[in-house]
Amino acid sequence: MSKVKIELINWDYKCADGCCTDYGTKIIVNGVEAENSYEGGSVYQSLEFTLKQLGFDVEINESHE
């Protein structure tokens, strides 16, 4: 079984007057960085990118209760 290297780099940004904050995570799988950093920590996008980078055909069903 080959080793998989996953890097998660959390970031945040506060605007100059402090009234707004954005945050998210950069995802890097085996040296390949996702095109977009995922704002707010989207689990769906994170899993989809990671599994596709690992060669899986992915179908993720997301729902809200």
ABEGO torsion letter per residue (X at the ends): XBBBBBBBBBBBBBBAAGABBBBBBBBBBGGBBBABBBBGGBAAAAAAAAAAAAGBBBBBBBBBX
